[in-house]
Amino acid sequence: MASQVSQMPSSSPLSFNKDEMRPKADFPPSIWGDFFHNCPDKNIDAETEKRHQQLKEEVRKMIVAPMANSTQKLTFIDSVQRLGVSYHFTKEIEDELENIYHNNNDAENDLYTTSLRFRILREHGFNVSCNAFNKFNDEQGNFKSSVTNDVQGLLELYEASYLRVHGEDILDEAISFSANHLSLAVASLDYPLPEQVSHALKQSIRRGLPRVEARHYLSVYQDIESHNKALLEFAKIDFNMLQLLHRKELSEIFRWWKDLDFRRKLPYTRERVVECYFWILGVYFEPQYSLGRKMMAKVIIMTSILDDTYDSYATYDELILYTSAIERWEIKCIYQLPEYMKLSYKALLDVYEEMEQLVVEHGRQYRVEYAKNAIIRLAQSYFVEAKWTLQNYKPSFEEFKINALSSCGYAMLAITSFVGMGDIVTPETFKWATSEPKIIQASTIICRFMDDIAEHKFKHRREDDWSVIDYYMEEYSVTAQEAYDVFNKYIESAWKDMNQELLKPTEMPTEVMNRSLNLSRVMDVLYKEGDGYTYVRKSIKDAITSLLVEPITL
């Protein structure tokens, strides 16, 4: 790894004495206190586990059973997915959808069926054509006014349009057309449809976090008259079983955090242990990724500490030493660091050493090397940003953007997510991931620009701390709103890239590619209405509570 700091002089015009002129970090404290220190002292009883297995087999048989038509089959598969239990039936669902894809006879289908078929097949990477929607257009190429009365169809059209790729103009139009008409209709609908519509307008299925959406859909599905009782009961038990596993993982991570005592020793950092775990739960929630989740949660917690050290506290001279130590990655480098930096430096090395020990028996140490290199690159990009700020240097927009995309950390998190993923990941996976593939670039753009819009719009940055938005406004002499519009277009374009990259055949197994999709979903949930990580708003607190605190009543 080429050093970016070793050539720099040890003293500079930016030397500080002690705490003089340190940037002021003033983050709100954690809203959770020590609530997650201990796990609830209960387990799923044997009777419930037995029932869970019985219901699982029932649902499996229903997925593969012949149904009257493909619409019934798609509707059932959609319910299985939206209730959060499709991970049990991956092969069965894939086989059924393969049949539906190849036996295409949708010429007579209504708006609801056409949209549902398009969305579910696209969600699974089948490259269905958007031409299926042409039959709903009039001679001028606009959607026929007759479809505005079909609220279920409009809702499905709205959800389907989020899976569009570049060049699908009809779906670009569909998203605003359906959203406008759904907004007008919502007040006159009968429950539970208004709840489904208003929720969809806030959070689309494609960009929502699967666990959060499953928790919400469980409360809606039971009020749908045609709901399947066995499926509902299975989904409720499954949710509670997963919640208990996730809660145990979080308690373990929280105790690790408490032992570090950073709340007292590094008070300038954001204490967001729970939010970091929620972030990683968004990346993968399934039981088989428990080890990967715990490793990755510790990495993202340490990344947050690094970020705050570079961005909100350290002096320039200290950062030269810190970055050099991270590049060299040797415990003996600790002696050159100020006392407060020794704590985070040792904790960082310990996290990766623990990671190595956890994967060593499977001959996967090479994975940890890739993960280490990724966090070294991230620290280097943090250093560049901090240097520019502390030296009051204003780079061009393009120069700043290139480094900003690197410093968002999403390439690092994608690579780290593969470390605990089992045999599906190979050395080729890591070579691919480090070659800046389009799907990782897309998630990086979504992360960086959503973060910057949120921080700029809600004034969450210090005045001397410029973002991509500020550089763009200055260089192109535009207003803040004009800049937001430009960057929102970048974000929408990146989502189209994401959807395109997930169409078969994919560059890597879908399980690998889905980490970038899920990382992007976390951004949509956390940053759409401001920086929901640093300033935890009610909707995020409620989402975390629903996933990690409140079990579902059976």
C-alpha positions, -999 to 999 in steps of 0.1 A, spaced: 0 0 0 16 33 -11 18 57 17 2 91 13 17 106 44 52 92 49 68 119 27 51 147 46 72 168 70 67 160 107 61 197 115 38 220 96 22 254 98 -8 236 112 9 223 144 -13 229 175 -5 230 211 -26 205 230 -63 211 225 -59 246 211 -80 252 180 -93 217 178 -125 214 157 -155 212 181 -174 179 180 -208 182 195 -228 151 187 -260 141 205 -255 112 230 -269 77 222 -307 76 227 -305 40 239 -282 43 270 -274 8 282 -307 -7 271 -291 -33 249 -264 -44 274 -283 -75 283 -303 -98 261 -339 -108 272 -336 -139 293 -357 -162 271 -356 -186 242 -381 -199 218 -397 -229 234 -395 -264 219 -433 -264 211 -430 -232 191 -399 -245 172 -418 -276 163 -447 -256 150 -423 -234 131 -409 -265 113 -444 -278 105 -456 -245 91 -423 -242 71 -431 -274 53 -467 -263 47 -456 -231 31 -429 -249 10 -456 -272 -4 -479 -242 -12 -451 -224 -31 -446 -254 -54 -482 -265 -57 -501 -259 -89 -524 -229 -88 -553 -217 -110 -531 -192 -128 -497 -174 -126 -513 -144 -109 -522 -164 -79 -487 -179 -78 -471 -145 -81 -494 -130 -54 -485 -158 -30 -447 -156 -37 -450 -118 -32 -466 -124 2 -438 -149 12 -412 -123 2 -428 -93 18 -434 -112 51 -396 -118 53 -395 -156 50 -385 -161 14 -349 -169 25 -362 -203 36 -374 -211 1 -348 -196 -23 -346 -226 -47 -384 -233 -47 -392 -196 -55 -365 -194 -82 -378 -226 -99 -414 -213 -99 -404 -179 -113 -383 -196 -140 -414 -213 -152 -435 -181 -151 -408 -162 -170 -406 -188 -198 -443 -194 -200 -451 -158 -208 -487 -151 -218 -494 -117 -204 -511 -101 -234 -545 -102 -216 -532 -92 -182 -545 -62 -164 -523 -35 -149 -520 -52 -115 -509 -85 -129 -486 -70 -155 -469 -48 -129 -467 -76 -103 -451 -100 -128 -426 -73 -139 -416 -64 -104 -412 -99 -90 -393 -112 -120 -370 -82 -121 -364 -86 -83 -350 -120 -92 -329 -108 -121 -351 -119 -149 -348 -94 -178 -385 -89 -185 -393 -61 -211 -410 -29 -201 -429 -31 -234 -456 -50 -215 -468 -16 -202 -473 -2 -237 -509 -16 -238 -518 9 -210 -508 39 -231 -531 59 -254 -522 71 -289 -503 101 -275 -481 77 -255 -496 87 -221 -511 64 -196 -548 59 -203 -572 77 -179 -591 45 -174 -562 30 -153 -565 58 -127 -595 40 -112 -574 8 -106 -558 17 -73 -543 -18 -67 -529 -17 -103 -515 18 -98 -498 7 -65 -482 -22 -83 -472 0 -112 -456 24 -87 -436 -4 -70 -426 -19 -104 -412 13 -117 -385 14 -90 -369 -16 -109 -364 4 -141 -330 6 -159 -317 33 -183 -338 39 -214 -371 27 -199 -389 60 -204 -424 45 -199 -413 36 -163 -398 70 -157 -432 84 -165 -450 57 -145 -434 66 -112 -447 102 -112 -481 92 -128 -488 65 -103 -476 85 -73 -498 115 -82 -529 94 -87 -523 73 -56 -519 105 -35 -552 117 -48 -570 84 -41 -556 76 -7 -583 94 14 -612 76 -3 -599 40 1 -610 13 25 -586 -2 50 -560 -17 47 -554 -2 12 -548 34 24 -521 22 48 -504 2 20 -506 32 -3 -493 59 21 -465 36 33 -455 29 -3 -453 66 -11 -430 70 18 -409 39 12 -409 17 -19 -403 -20 -16 -372 -19 -38 -354 7 -17 -367 -4 17 -349 -26 42 -363 -61 40 -366 -66 78 -382 -32 84 -406 -38 55 -415 -73 67 -423 -60 102 -446 -34 87 -462 -58 63 -470 -83 90 -493 -58 106 -510 -51 73 -512 -86 59 -533 -99 87 -560 -74 78 -561 -84 41 -592 -106 38 -576 -132 15 -545 -137 37 -531 -172 42 -533 -182 79 -505 -207 78 -481 -183 61 -490 -155 85 -484 -177 116 -451 -190 101 -439 -154 94 -447 -143 129 -429 -171 146 -400 -167 122 -398 -130 129 -396 -136 167 -369 -163 163 -348 -140 142 -353 -111 165 -340 -131 194 -309 -140 174 -303 -104 164 -308 -92 199 -282 -116 212 -257 -105 186 -263 -68 195 -259 -75 232 -226 -92 226 -214 -62 204 -226 -37 230 -207 -54 258 -175 -53 236 -181 -16 231 -187 -10 269 -154 -28 277 -136 -3 254 -150 25 275 -149 49 245 -180 68 259 -157 81 286 -123 80 270 -132 93 235 -162 116 242 -158 135 209 -170 104 189 -206 95 181 -219 66 202 -240 48 176 -235 11 184 -272 3 180 -275 22 147 -243 6 134 -258 -29 141 -291 -18 125 -270 -7 94 -254 -41 91 -287 -59 98 -298 -41 66 -269 -56 47 -277 -92 57 -302 -105 83 -302 -143 77 -290 -167 104 -262 -181 83 -245 -146 83 -244 -142 121 -206 -143 122 -203 -119 92 -228 -95 109 -209 -94 142 -175 -88 124 -189 -62 101 -207 -44 130 -175 -39 148 -158 -27 116 -185 0 110 -183 11 146 -145 15 143 -150 33 110 -174 58 127 -147 65 153 -120 70 126 -144 93 107 -149 114 138 -112 115 147 -103 128 112 -133 150 107 -141 164 141 -112 163 165 -76 155 156 -50 181 146 -31 179 113 1 167 129 -17 140 148 -34 128 116 -1 124 98 10 101 126 -23 83 128 -26 77 90 10 65 89 3 40 117 -28 27 100 -8 23 67 19 3 85 -6 -17 105 18 -27 133 11 -26 170 46 -10 176 33 21 157 12 28 188 41 45 206 42 74 181 6 83 187 -10 107 212 -26 90 242 -62 93 229 -53 79 195 -37 48 210 -71 36 222 -88 36 188 -57 24 170 -53 -7 192 -91 -14 190 -89 -12 152 -60 -37 150 -78 -60 175 -110 -61 155 -91 -74 124 -70 -98 144 -102 -113 159 -116 -115 123 -85 -134 113 -89 -159 141 -125 -165 132 -118 -174 96 -83 -190 99 -96 -226 102 -112 -223 68 -81 -210 51 -97 -176 46 -71 -152 60 -67 -137 25 -102 -122 29 -90 -103 60 -61 -89 40 -85 -74 14 -106 -60 42 -75 -44 59 -64 -29 26 -99 -14 21 -99 3 55 -63 16 49 -76 32 17 -105 47 35 -82 62 62 -61 77 34 -91 94 18 -102 107 53 -67 122 56 -70 140 22 -103 155 33 -90 166 67 -58 181 51 -79 201 27 -101 214 55 -72 221 79 -51 238 53 -81 258 40 -74 244 5 -104 244 -19 -100 217 -46 -121 217 -78 -154 200 -76 -141 170 -97 -111 166 -74 -132 167 -43 -158 144 -57 -133 116 -66 -120 116 -30 -154 120 -15 -167 89 -33 -137 70 -18 -142 85 17 -179 74 20 -167 40 29 -191 19 9 -164 1 -12 -148 -8 21 -181 -21 36 -189 -41 5 -155 -59 6 -158 -64 44 -193 -79 40 -178 -108 20 -154 -119 48 -180 -138 67 -201 -151 38 -191 -188 35 -181 -208 4 -200 -187 -21 -172 -161 -18 -138 -169 -35 -105 -150 -41 -122 -140 -75 -149 -122 -55 -123 -100 -38 -104 -93 -70 -137 -83 -87 -147 -61 -57 -114 -42 -57 -116 -35 -95 -144 -9 -88 -173 -28 -105 -203 -8 -115 -226 -21 -88 -202 -10 -60 -197 23 -78 -235 28 -79 -239 21 -41 -210 45 -34 -227 73 -54 -260 67 -36 -242 67 -2 -221 98 -8 -247 120 -25 -276 111 -1 -253 118 28 -242 151 14 -277 163 4 -290 154 39 -262 171 58 -264 202 36 -302 205 36 -305 200 73 -273 221 81 -256 193 99 -220 204 90 -198 230 104 -194 261 83 -158 254 75 -165 218 65 -175 218 29 -194 190 11 -197 180 -25 -228 202 -26 -208 233 -16 -181 227 -42 -207 222 -69 -226 253 -59 -195 274 -60 -180 260 -92 -212 262 -112 -228 292 -95 -261 275 -87 -285 276 -57 -286 248 -31 -319 235 -46 -304 234 -81 -275 214 -67 -298 190 -49 -317 184 -82 -284 176 -100 -273 152 -73 -307 135 -70 -304 128 -107 -270 112 -100 -287 91 -73 -315 80 -96 -290 71 -124 -270 50 -99 -302 31 -89 -308 23 -126 -272 11 -128 -278 -10 -97 -310 -26 -112 -291 -32 -145 -262 -49 -128 -286 -73 -110 -301 -86 -142 -290 -121 -152 -264 -131 -160 -247 -112 -131 -209 -107 -128 -209 -125 -95 -235 -147 -77 -266 -127 -67 -259 -132 -30 -226 -113 -35 -242 -86 -56 -271 -81 -32 -247 -67 -5 -244 -36 -26 -281 -34 -31 -287 -37 6 -260 -11 15 -279 13 -9 -312 5 8 -297 14 42 -289 49 28 -324 53 15 -339 45 49 -314 64 70 -307 95 50 -338 103 29 -351 128 56 -317 140 70 -287 123 86 -306 96 105 -274 81 118 -260 111 137 -294 126 145 -316 96 152 -351 107 143 -383 91 154 -388 69 123 -354 53 127 -359 48 165 -393 32 157 -377 9 130 -350 -2 154 -375 -8 182 -397 -28 159 -368 -51 148 -349 -54 181 -372 -47 210 -408 -56 204 -417 -92 195 -448 -99 175 -478 -112 194 -486 -147 182 
